[in-house]
Amino acid sequence: MKAVQLIKIDKDLENMEIPTPAPKLGEVLIKIEAAGICHSDVHYRDGVSSVGRLPISLGHEVAGVIEEVGENVTDFQKGDRVCLNYMITCGKCKYCIQGTEQFCVKGKMIGKDVNGGYAEYIAVPTRGVFKLPESISYEHASVMMCSSATSLHALRKTRFKTGETIAIFGLGGLGISALQLAKVLGAREIYAVDIDSEKLVTAEEMGAVPINAKNNDPVDKIMELTDREGVDVALELIGLSLTMDQGARSLTRFGRLGLVGITANTFDISSYEAICREKEIIGVSDHLLSEIPFLLNLAQEGKLDLNKVVTRTVPLEAEAINEVHHQLKEFKADFRTVIKP
């Protein structure tokens, strides 16, 4: 089968021909219909985050149709439309049992530890497979498996609740999903921070207060708009020390900062800043199997408009995918680009 693979760290991906996987016991073989391109893929390519092996097909946002079922599979059949949780987990360790399976002791991530969605087919255990309603496209379902699911997990981890205010730093796929989910959860006010004026126009159309960080100090602007109080929750979705610092400083008393973006760099916060306002800094890692049905329901009900998230598609070709990777690295990419094999 055709695949686009990372052969060497910090180098462009290459077109490859590799064997089509066969489903093992408890697995299904999926013909990939859509695979999202995530900023994390760029981190793997550049060596910011490590991959399990080389060469490897990146891509952890995957949706498709079941082509073949392995032995002992009874809940799925050939032709089922599905989307995939990107963690392959054992279901037996303490983390899986308590519902925090992203820390499974035997866990592997597709597109990082094992071959992922930059390919024509993928074989995975059924534990992380979800049936996809006809009303949700493969393209939309693929990005839900990361950008929307991780945004929901970030809101849950920061204990965001109805009537609170929130600042979203970064309007990529995660940011637009976080904006919509915050509205669904009853946000009183949403402040959308970015340097891309077009993305800010979209955020405003969706009900957020846009803040252009290229023309304003976003912390000063948030303080001005909140009568010097700050916001209850801030989500940092970019992975920059600068925006992590801004997120922390934008918080009100008892405010919570959710760190979602990944960077090898650090940021500073004074003990005075944290202690005197009892601010919290919360790490957000991946998402949970239990959160995906809620997202699928929201998409079915039209409360999660992924037309605003998936703004571009590209073929399963190294040249096209590498172009998107370079744009993401420069923070100049569309909201979310999806590969259509």
N, C-alpha and C positions, 0 to 999 in steps of 0.2 A: 504494500500500500504506500501511498505518498504521505510524507510527513515533512514538516519544517522543524529542524532541530538545532539546538545549541551544541556546537562541537567543541568550542574553546571559549573560555571566559573572556569577556571584554572584546568579543569579536561578533560580527554580524552572523545571524542564523543562516542555515544552508538548506536547500532542497535535498531530500533524501528519499530513497526507496528502502523500506524496512518490512519485515514480515507482518502480516495481519495477525493480531493476537487471537488465540482461541480461548473461549470462556472456560474457566476451571470450575470445580465444585462450588456451587452457590454464587456463581458469577453470571453476568449477561454481557454479550457483545453488542455494542452500540455503534450504529452508523452515525457519525457526528454531522449534525445539520448546522450547528452554530457554536463558535468558541470565542468568547470575549478576550480582548487584549487588555490586560491589567497593568498598572504601573509596577506592581510587584514582579511581573515578568521581566521588566527592565532591570530591576534590582538583581534578579537571578543572573541575567545576562552579564551585568557589570561586576558581579561578585560581591555586591553589597550584602546580599543574603546568599547562603550557599545552597547548591543543589546536591541531590544525593549521588548523582553519577553523571558522567558524560560518555557518549552523547545522550541528549534527552530532548524529548518533545515537550516544550513548555505548554502552558495553557491550562488553567484550573476552572474556567467558567464554561461549562459544557452542557449542551442539550442536544438530543437526537432521537433516533428511533431504534428500538431493539431489533437487531438482526438475527440473533441466535441466543438461546438460553442454555446455560450449563446444567449439569446434573444437580438434582435436588432443588431446583428453582420452581416454585409453585405460584408465586404472587404476580409473576410477569409472564408475558408471552410475546412472540414475534409480532412486530407491528405496533407495540405500545409506544406512545410518545412519552419521553422522560426527560428529566433534568437531574443533574448530579451534584450532591454535596461533595466538595473537593477533598474531604478527609476520608481515607480508608482506615477504619477503626475496628478494634477487636470485639467490642461490645461486652467484654468480660472484666476488664480491669476496674479499679476503683473510680477512675475518672469517667469511664464510659457509664458505669452503673449510676453515678451521681449526676449524670447529664452534663458533664463538662468534657465531652469526648474529644475536643480539640487538643487535649493534653494526653490522649491515649498513649500508654507506654509502648505500644507497638504501632502507633499511628504513622501513616504515610500520606503525604499530600500529592495528589495528581498534578503533574506539571512541575513538580519540584523534586520529589523523591522517586517517582515513577513516571513513565510517559503519560503526557496529558493530551490536551485538546487540539494542538496544532497538528492534526493528522486526520485521516479519513475514518478511522475506527479506534475504539477504546474498549477494553474489557475491565469490568469492575465488579466487586461484590454488591449484592442487592441492598445491603444495609444502608447505603447512602444514595439509593436511587428513588426518585419520586415521580409518580405518574403526572403527566402534564395535561391540564385541561385544553380542549380544542381551541378555546378562546384566547389562549396565550401563545404567541409565536415562539419559535425556537430562539430567535435572536433575543427577544425580551427575557425568556427563561434563562438563557445562558448568563446574562449579566446579573440577574437576580441571585444567582448562586454565589456571588461575591459582593458586588458593590451594594446591592440592596440588603442582602443578609447581614453583611458586616456593619452597615449603617444602623440597621435595627438592633444588632447586638450592642453597638456603641451607645445607643439611646437607653437600652435596658441596663447596661453596666453603669451608666452615669445616673441612673434612677430618675430619668427625666419623666415629668408628670404634667398632667393637664394644668394650664394656667401659668406655666413657667416660660421664661425667655431663654433663647438659645442663640449662640453665634456659631456659624459654620464656616470654618476656614478651609477654603478649597472647593471649587465647584466642578469637579470632575464627575465621573459616574457615581462615586460615593456621595459627593456633596448634594447632587440633585436628588438622589434617593433619600438622603437624610432630611432634606428640606420637606419633601412630600410626607415622609413618615412622621416628622415632627408636627406637621399640620394635622395628620390623622390622629395623633396622640394628644392634640389639644393645645398646641403652643399658643401663648398669648402674643408673642412677637418673635420673628425669626430674622436674624441679621446674617446676610450672605456676604462673605468677604472673599474677594479675588482681585486679580489684576487684569483680567480679560473682560473688556467692556461688553462684548457680545454675550458672554455667559451671565454677566450681571443683569442684562436686559431680560434674559430667560428667567432668571431667579425672581426678578421683580414681577414678571408676568404670572409667576406661580405663587405670588403672595408674600415674598420676602422683602425686607428692606435691604437694597443693595449698598455695599460699601466698597468703593474702588481703592484698594490698598496702594495703587500706583500714585493716586492723587491725594490720599489722606493717610494720616496715621490711624489705622483701624481701631486701636485702643482708645485714642482720644475721641474718635467719632462715636464709638459705642458708648463711652461715658457721657458724651454730650446728649445722645439720644435716649439715655436711660436716667437722666437727671443725676449723673455722677454715681449711680448705684452699680452698674455693671450687669452682667447676665447670670442667670442661674446655672447654665450649662454652656460649655464651649467644646466643640469637636474639632480637633486638628487632624485633617485628612490629607495633608500634603507630604509631610515628612521633612520639614525644615526646622532648624533650631529657631529661626526668627519667628515663625508662626506659632511654634510651641510656646515661646516666651509671650507672644501677643495673646495667645489663648489664655494663659495663666493670669496675665495682668488685666484681662477683660472681665474677670469674674467678680461677682458680688460676694457678700458674706455667705459662707457655707456653699459657695459655688463649686462645681465639679468640672474639671477638665478631662476629657477623654482623649487619650493619645492613640490614634489609629495609624497615621502615617509613619513610615519606617525610615530611619536615617542612621548612619554610623556615627553621627555627631551628637554632642550633648547640648543641653541648654541649662542656664542657671536660673534659680529662683531664690530670693532671699528668704531666710527663716522669718523675718519680720512680716514680709508679704504673705506668707502661708499661714503663720500662726495667728496674726492679729485679725485675720478674716476667716480663719478656719477653712481654708481652701483645701480641696482634695485633687490630687493628680492620679488618674486611673488609667492603667494600661488596658487596652482592648485587643484581644487576640482572637481573630477569626470569628466564628459564629457557631451556632448549635443546630443540630438536627431538628430539635423541637421548634425552632423559629421559622423553618421553611414553610410548613403548611399555612401559617398565618400570612406570610408574604404572598403565597399563591392565591389565598382567598382575597387579599386586598387587590391583587391584579385582576382577578375575575370580576370584582365589584367596581373596577374602574377608579379605585382610590390611589393606585400606584400607576402613574402614567409613564410607562417606559418608552413611549415615543419621544419623550424629552431626554432620555438617557442614551438610547442607541441612535446615534446621529450619522453613522457611516458603516459601510461594510466593505471588506476587501476579500480577494480570493486567497486560497491556500497556496501562496507563493512567497518565497523568502523575500524578494525585493519589496513587495507591498507591505509585508509585516515589519521588516526592518525600518521602513520609512516611518511607520507608526511608532515604533520603539524610539527612534531618534526624536520625534516630536514630543513624546511623553517625557523623555529625559530633559528636554528644554521647557517643559510645562507649556507646550504650545499645541497640544492635541485636542481633538474633539472630546465631547463628554465621554463617549464610549464607542470604540470601534470593534466590530465583530467580524470574525472570519467566517466566510461561507464556503466550505469545501466544495 
